[in-house]
Amino acid sequence: MMLKETLRSIVRSQRDSLSNSDYGIEREKNRELDLKLPFALVLSGIRRCGKSTLLRQLTKKTGNFYYFNFEDPNVAGFEVTDFQKLNDVFLEEFGESNYYFFDEIQNVQKWELFVRTMLDNKKHFVITGSNASLLSKELGTRLTGRHLRYELFPFSFAEFLNFSGRKASHASFEDYLSKGGFPEYLKNERAEILQELLNDIVARDVVIRYGLRNPKIVKQIAVFLLTNIGKEFSYNSIKRTFSLGSTNSAIAFISYLEDCYLLFAVPKFDYSLKKQLVSPKKIYAIDNGLASVNSASFSSDKGRMLENVVFLNLRKKNQQIFYFSGKKECDFLTKDAGKITSAVQVCWGLDEDNREREIDGLVEALEKFSLKRGLILTNSQEDRLEIKNKFIIIKPVWKWLLE
């Protein structure tokens, strides 16, 4: 429980800080968000990807608004009963407003009670959070049907170009491929920024949040997976490698790392959900720069860096992504409304050594799912092929990213 005057002081301080902050480049997500909808708009994503900056940009769409950052160390004692005091302070300081902007609200237990009440009173909310499952749990109880969920990632290639003032080209893409899209890192290019970000995620979003007793193991698993982007793993192999007590421990640790958007586990496609669950998965990272700075070998393998960028762009548009393994392999399948809708193969370059393998894997996937068109994404090649009545488009990743 907090004193009203303490809250007043924090509100004033945060508002001053907000007013003096850089609004940055316009995020693509800004165009998707309609503040007038009668829903709570929920923005989730990894720490430092720009959620707070996007929140600031959204405040410009309103006249008067209320803002509060629950990540502020001074509000550690905030409880659900303090929302009424906070509301009183807002009204006294800024007058009547219909718009609330709340940063990292998952730090307050039962926050959804206040939001639901105010939605019933025709108020509008934009909420950010960096933990997917915690937000989902609360949204799925008292805010079912009353919220719209959006995910924010680090800069896309188009945003990277806007941020850096560069034109789209193979050269600018190579830069993006290695550096990724975290704004602070792109601004300063100091490795310790992304190293400390990883430490912060492990400590605050995993160890402290879930009350774990061995932070060293969590960090080791995170670094191991970041080093093995695009490769298969099983929970049993993680259990053996790190001498964990059970496979359930491996499942839990990786789910925690997924919930804070650090990593994504992609399942092998199978019509049997049971087989899908037990088959090896492939791992991908939220950002190439973050993976490169924190892992030993990832940055030396440009093919895997290319694959990770393709995965991220697919993931922004599709919740369900799989890899395909039959007689041959195809890197990505996307699924929508219960149906496989696309097949994508990724390789640094097609040559006589890998041509048959890459094309045959894609064609096998196209035939299995009755798709007419497939995509092979490369570093710089561009072509069109027709094989077994299937159309295969070959194009550079950087051009595909800008479509």
N, C-alpha and C positions, 0 to 999 in steps of 0.2 A: 504494500500500500504506500502511496506517495502523497506528499503534501501538495495542495493546490498551487501554492506559491513556487514550489520547486518545479512543478510542471510548467508554470508560466515562464519561468526563467529559461527552461529548456526550449520551449516553443519559440520564444523570441530569438534565442541563440541560433536555433536550427533555421529559422526563417531568414535571418541575416546571412547565414552561410549559404543558403539556397540562392539568395538574391545575388551573391557575389561569385557564384560558381559558373564555370564555363558550360554553356549549353551544348557545345560540341557539334558534330555534323548531324544532320537529320538521319535518324535510323529508319530503315525500311519499314519496320514494324509500326512506326508512328502513323503511317498512312492507313493501316488496317483498323486502328482503334477508334471507335465512335463513342465518345464520352456520354452521349445523350441516351444511350441504350439503358433500359431499366434493369441492368445486371451489374454485379461486381466484376470488374475486369481484373483478371489475375495474371500478373507477369512473373514467370518463374525462369530461373537460369542460374548458371554458375556465378560465383562471386567475381566481381570486377569486370563483368562482360558489358556493363553499361546500363544496368536496370535503373539505377538512380539518375543517371543522365537522361534516359528516356522519360522517366517520371517528371524531371524538370521541364523537358520539352513539351510534355502533355499539359503541364500547368499553364502554358502560354495559350492553350485553346480555350481557357476559361477566363472569367473575369476574376471574381473573388474565389479563393479556395483555402482549404485547410491542409497542412502538411505536417507529418510527424515521422521521424526515423527511429524505429524501435531497436536499431543496432547501436545507438548511442550508449556508451558505457554508463552515462548518468541515469539511464532509465532501467537499470537492471532489476529494480524492485517493482516494476510496473505489473499490476494485476488487472484482471478483467473488470473489477469493480472501480478501477481508476478511469475507465473510459468516460464516465459521466463527468468527472472533474475536468478531464481533458476537453470534453465538449464544451463545458462552461467557459474554460479559458479561451478556446477558439472564438466563441461568440463574443466574449468581452474584448478580445484583442482585435478581431477582424470583422466583427459584425456577422450578419446572416450569410451563409453560403450553402450551396447544394453539392459541393464537390470536396471529396476527401481523398488525399493521396497519402498512403501509408507504406513506408519502406520496411522490408524484413519483418512483417507482422507475425510470422510463425514463432517468433520469440515469446509471444504472449499466449498462454494457455487459454482456450475458450474464446479467442478473439472473435470467432464467427458469430457469437451471441449478439455482440454489439452491432456488427455489420448487418446481420439479418434484421435487427430492429430498425436500423436507420434506412435500410432498403425499403422496408414497409412504409417508411415515412417519406418516400420518394427522393431519397438522397442518392448520389452517385459515388462510386468508389473505384479507385485504381489502387491495387495492392501488389507489392512485390514480395518474393520469397526465393530463397536459394536451396530449398529442399523440396523435391517433388512429392515424396510420399507423405510428409507431414501436412503439406497443403492439401493433398488429395484426401487424406483422412478427414480433415475438418470440412473441406468443401463437399464431401460426399455425405455429410450428416445434415447439418442445418441449412446448407446453402445449395442443396440439390435443386437444379433447375433455376437457380438465381445467380449463376456466375458463368462467365466465358473465360476459358483458359488460353493463354498465349505463352509461347516459349521464346526467350531471347538468347541468342548465341553471340559469341564474339563476332567481330566484323565479317561480313561476307566480302567477296572479292570486289564487288561494286562499291561497298562502303569503304573498303581499304583504299581504293582508288580516289574516292572523294576525300578521305582523310589525308592522304599523302599528296594530293594534287597532281597525280600522275595519270597518264592515258593508258587505256587497255592495250596491252601488248604481251608478247611472250616474255619479255624481260621483266615487266612489272609483275606478271604472274609468278615468275620464279622467285621473286622477292617475297610475295605473299605466301608461296608454298613453304618457304623455310621459316618465315617470321610469324605466321598466323595472324590472328585478329584481335588480340587484347590491346585496347587503346593505350594503356599506360606503358606497356612494353614497346609498342610502335613509336611512342613519343620519345622514349629515353634509351631504348635498346640496351638495357642492362639485364644480364641473365638473372641476377639476384631477385628482380621483380617477380619473375615467374617461379623461381625457386621458393621464395617466401609465400607466394600464392598457394603453391602445393602444400607447404607446411601449414598454412592457415586453414585450408580446406580439410586436411587430415585432422588437425587439432580441434577446430571449432565445429565443423559439420559432421564429423564422424566420432572421434574419441570422446569429446565432452558431451555431445548430443545423445549418444547411445551408452554413455557410462562405461566405456571400454577401459581395460586395465593395462593393455600393452600397445601403446602408440607406435612403438618401433615396428611391430609386425604389420600394422596397417600401412605404414609408409613403405615398407619393403614390398608388400603386395602391389601397392599403387605404382611404384617405380618399375617393378617387374612387368606389369601389364602395359605400362607406357612404353617400355622397351620392346614389347612384342605386338605392337599395333598391326592388325591385319592377319595375325596368326591364330590358329586354333588353340583352344585351351579347354580343359574340363575341370569341374570342381574337384574331382578326385586328384587330378595332377596338382592343383593348387594346394590341396590338403597335404599331399606328400612332400611337395617342394618346401613348404613352410612348417612342416611338422605340426599341423593343426590337430586339435582333438577329434574333430569329426568333419565330414563333408558339409554338414549344416553350417559349421563355422565359416567355411569357405564361401558358401552361398550367401551367408549374412554379410560378410565383409565386402563382397563384390556388389551386393545390392545397396549397401550404404554408399559406396563410391559412385554407383549409378544414380542414386537419389540426389546426390549433390552435383550431378551433371559432369563429373570429371571423366567418366568412362561410359561406354555403351557396349553391352554384350549382344551380339547378333546371332540368332539361332539358325541352325540348318533347317531348310524347309522340309516338312513332312506333313502329310495329311493327318497323321496320328499325332495328337498333342502329346501323348506319353513319350513317343519316340523323339519328338522335338525337344522335350525337357531333358532327356538323358543324353542326347547327342552332343558332341563337342560344339562349342560356340566360338565365334571370332570376336576379337576385342578391338574397339576403336576409341579414339580420344576426342575430347571437345575442341582441341586446338593443336595444330602442328608445332607452333612455337613452344607451347607448354610442354609437349611431349619431347621435343628436341632438347630443350634446356635441362630437362630432368631425367633423361635416359641416356644410356651409354651408346647404343648403336642405331637408334631410329633415324637420326638426322643423316646418316650415311647411306640410307636406302631410299632413293628418290621414288622408286616404284611404290613403296608402302606409303610414303608421304602423299603421293598423288591419289592413292586409293582412299586415304583418310579424308582428304578434301572432298572427294566424290561422295563418300559416305555422309559427311556432314551436310552437304547440299541436299542429298536425298532425304536425310532424316528431318530436315527443317520442313519438308513438305509431306512426309509420310511417317505415321506412327509405327507402321509394321514393315520391317525390312528383314529379309532373310538372305542367306547364301545358299546356292544350289550345288549339290554334289550327287551326280549320277555316275555314268561311265567317265565323264569329264566334269569340270567345275565351271560355274559362273559366279562371279563375285557378288552380284546383288540382284535380288528380286524385290519388287515392291508390291504390296497387297492393299487393295481398297475395296470396301464393301464385300469382303469375303472372297475376292477374286484376285489372282495375280495379274497385275496390269502392265508391268514392264520388266525387262531383263537387261542388265548393264554389266559389261565386262570392262575392266580397267587394266591397262598395261602401259609401261613407260613408252614403248615403241614396238610396233609389229615388225618382225623380221622373219627370215626363213626358218630360224630355230624355234620360234614360238608361235608362228602364224597358225599352224594346224591346231595346236592345243587351245589357243584363245578363241578361234573361230568355232571349232567343234563344240567347245563348252557352251558357248552362247547359242549356237544352233540347236543343241540338245535341249536347252532350257526353253527356247522358243517353240520347239515341237511339242514338248511335254505340256506346255500351258496354252497351246494354240494361239500364240502371238505371231503377228505378221512381221513385226519390225523390231530390231534389236539395236543396241548401241555399244560401240567400243570406244572408250575414251582414252586418249593418249596424251603424251606431252606436246606433240606438235604435228602429228600426221592428220591428214584429211582425205577421205575417200568414200566411195559407196560401192557395195558389193551386193550381188543377188546369188544366194546359195540355197538350193532346195526350196525354191519359191519363198524364201525369206529375205527381206531387205535389211541389210546391215549398214548402218551409218557409222563412219569412223570420223571422229573430230577431236580437236584439241580440248582439253578440259577447260582452259581459260575462256574459250568461246562459248562452251556449254554453260558455264557458270553465269554468263551475262545474258542468257536467253530469258 
